[in-house]
């Protein structure tokens, strides 16, 4: 048992070292930005403080170690009404094979819609009518990712998970694809309900556009969470009807300074949920709020995120089904 604790300590130290090293290796631009936009409503309402509390198949998008919470089968669908009429969709499904582990598949897509092409050569008056450069041609850029996952409990406290993803971006004039990886771990400390965890997402090769290379939006999260009130080892008080979950993440993106996410979730009878979260050290992030309902394995979640005066607000809806 002591040896396992030392191994865990070394892993956590290595993760913190990696986070610090990211701070000195910043780049101005990363490719495949759609990978940073997650459509899941519960995660966004908690401002992304989700590394240690992601459950079911949806955890593949944050920390694949959370797949081990799937008892038998779980499926989730998410929709995000993003900026400027851009829509984001995601899908995930997972199945647990007893004695082996949990397997999952996932997919996500960003749909920009139709864009009218303009060219300088078409600028000017045509038959007395001014043409702002429209050629009459419309195009639809798209971005997508598909992957498979595996997670397993090493013992009653330590869990790991991995994703292998193929990401693809169609920019009409340039099309690029790449293989990338996610990995994560969870550790139940044994002290009350405190859980610590870490995940690294979008680890892979650089993408070349014309004559320049751009790295993937690699992101490292380190998180901790605990129930202040619940029916299972709470920090403050035991309650059969009410639960209050606190979660926080340190987020280290490849293309931005270190950020801090704090989320709070209140639940009543494990059926009704109210959520709120804030992301610190961000240019356009504001308050995140959400609500959800869960009944007999079916969950519906909604979130609202404020992105400031110029970008406005966005809305997310998630639906999931779990079979035990």
N, C-alpha and C positions, 0 to 999 in steps of 0.2 A: 504494500500500500504506500509506503514512504517513497519507493522508487517511482511509482506512478505520479505522485505529487511533484517530485523533482522534474520528471519529464514534462508535466503540464507547465510548471514554472518556466522551464527553458523555452517551451513553445510560445508562451505569452511574452517573454522577454524578446524573443526573436521577432514577434509581430510588432511590438513597440519599436524595436530597432528599425524594422522595415518602414514603419510609419514616419519615423524621423528622417530616414534616408529619402523618402518621397519628397519631403519639404525642400530638399536641396537639389532636386532633379526636375523642377517644374518646366513645363513647356507651354507655349502660348496657345497651341491648338491641338486638340485630339480629334481623331476620326470617329466615325460611327456614333455621333452624339445621341442618336435615338436609344442607344443602350442605357443611357443615364436616366431615361424617362420610364418610370414604372407605373403601370396603370392600376395596380391594386389599391382599393379604396382604404382598407384598414391601415396599410403601411403608410400611405400618404397623410391620413388624418393624424397619425402619430409623428409626422414630420420626418419619417425615415428612421426613427429609433426602433429598428425592427430586427436587428441581428439575432437577438436571443429569444424573441417571442413569435417569430413566424411559424405558422402551423400548417399542416396539410401540404398539398401539392404546390400551393402558391409560394412556399418558402424557397423553391428553386430559384426565384428571382432575387432573393436576398442572401440567404444562407442555406445551402442544400442539406446541411446537417438536420434542419428542421423536418425533413421528410420522414424521419423516424416516428413522428407523431401520428402518421397514417396507420390506423389499426388494420384496415383491409384495402379499401379503395377510396380515392378522393379525386374530384375533378373541380376545376375552377375556371371561370371566364370573367375577364375584366374589360371594361371600356372606359376610355378617357377622352373627353372633349378638350383637346389641347389648344394652344394658341393659333389664331388665324385659320380656323376651321380645319386644322390638322387633327386627325383621329388616330388614337393608339388603341390597339387591341392586343390582348394576351390570352393564352390558353395554357393550362397545365393539367396533367393527370398523373397519378401515382398509384402503385399497387405494392403491397407488402407481402413478401414471400417468407413465411415463418422459417426461422433458422438460417436464412440467407441474408435478407436485408430488404430495403425498399427501392424499387425502380421507378423512374419517372420519365415523362416526355414533356417538352414545353415548346411553345412557339410565341413569337410576338411580331407585330407589324405596325409600321407607321405609314399612314395613308395621307399624303399631302393633297390629293385631289388633282383636278385638272388645272394646268397653268397655260395661259396663252403666250405663245412665243412672240418675241419682239426682236427686230433687227434694225440696226442703224440704216441699212440700205433701203428700208421701207418707210423711213420717216419722210414727212412732207405732205403736200396736197395732191390728192388724186381725184380728178373730176370735180374739183372745187371743194372737196371735203378733206380736212386734215386727218392724216393717219399717224398716230403716235408710234408707229413702228410695227404694228400687228401684221403677222404673216398669214394668219388664218389657220396656222397649225397649233394644236394643243398637245401637251405632253403631261405625263403623270409620274413623277419620281416616287420611288417606293424604297422602304428599308425593312428588312425582316431578319429574324433569327430563329433557328430551330436547334433543339438540343436533347440530349438524354442525360439522365442523372442516376446516381446510386448513393445510398446512405445506409449506415449501419451503426448500431450500438456496440461499442467495444466492451462496455460493462454497464452497470446500472447508473453510471454518472457521466461517462464520456461518450460523445457521439461525433462522427465525422461524416462529411458528404462531399461529392464532387459533381460538377457538370462538365460536359463536353458540348460546345456549341459551334454551329456554323453560322456566321453572320454575313449578310449580303446587302449591298446598297446599290440601287439603280438610279444613277444621276443623269440618265438619258444619254449624255455624251460620254460618260465614264461609268463603267460597272466594275465593282470590286467585291471580292469575297475573301473571308479568312476564317481560320479555325482558332477558337479561343477557349479558355477554361475558367471555371469558378471552383473555389474550394472553401470549406468552412468547418468549424468545430463548435461544439457546445459542451459546457461542463457544469453539472449541478454540484454546487459547492458542498452541499450537505448542511449548510448553515441556513436554517429557515428555508425560504423559497428562492434564495438568491441564485441566479444563473449567470454565468459569464460566457462569452463567445466571441468569435472573430470570423470574418470572411474576407476573401479577396475575389473580386469579380473582374471579368474581361481581361484576363492575362493572356497575352499572345503577341504575335508578330506585328511589326509596323506596316502601315498601308501606304503604298506609293501612288501618288497622283502626279502625273507628268514627270517632274524631276525632283519632287520633294517627298520625304517620308514623314508620316504622322502616326504617332502611337495610338493604340486603342485607349478608351477612357477607363483605364485601370483604376480601381477604387478599393481601398482597404477600410473595413469597418471593425471596430472593437466595441463591444457592448456589454452592458450589465442590466439586469432587470430583477424585480422582486414584487411580490404582492404585499401591500400593507395590510389589507383585509382580504380574507378568503377562507375557504374551508380546508385548506391544505398548507400547513406550516407558514402562516403569515408573519410578517415582521412585528405588527402591532397587536392585532386582535383577530380571533376566529369568528367567522360569520358564515352561516349556511346560505343566507339569501343575498348578501352583498359582497362585492369584491372590488378592490381598487389596485390596479397594476401600474407600477412606475417603471419606465424604461428609458435608458439613455445610451447614445452611441457617440463615439468619436469617429468622424468620417474624414478620410484622407484621400481626396481625389487626385488624379494625376495632373490636372490642369487648373487647380485652384488651391487656395490656402486651406488649412485644416478647419473643419466645421464641427459643430456640436449640435446634436439633436436630442430633444427631451420630449417624451410622450407620456400621457396619462390616459388610462382607460377604466371607466367605471362600468360594472355589469350588475344586473339584477336578475337573480334566479338563473343565471347563465343563459338568459334568453334575450334580454334587452341590453344594448351597449351604447355608451356615450363616450366620445373620445376627443382629445385635443392635443396639439403638439406645436412646437416651435423649433425652427432651425436657425442657429446662431452663426454669424459671420457669413452672410450671403448678401448678394447685391439686390435681389428682388423678392426674396422670400418673406412671407408674412405669417399670419395666423392660419393654422390648419384645424379644421373641425370635422367631426364625422359621427355617424350613428349606424347601428346595425341591429339586426334581429336574427336569432338562431332558433330553429325548431325542428326537432327530429332529424338532425343531420343536414338540414338545408340552411344556408346562411346567405343573407343579403346585406351588403354594406354600401354605404354612401359616404363620400367625403367632399369637402369644400376647401379649396386652397386659395388664399389671397396672394397674388404676385405683384402687388403695388399698383400705383396710379396708371402706369402706361401699359402694362401687360394685362391687368385685370385679374379675374378669378377663373378657376377651372373646376370642373366637376368630374367625379369618378364614380362608377358603379361596378360592384363585383358580386358575382353569384357563385356559390360553391355547394357541392353535394358530397357528403361523406357517408360511406357505408362501413359499418363495423362488423 
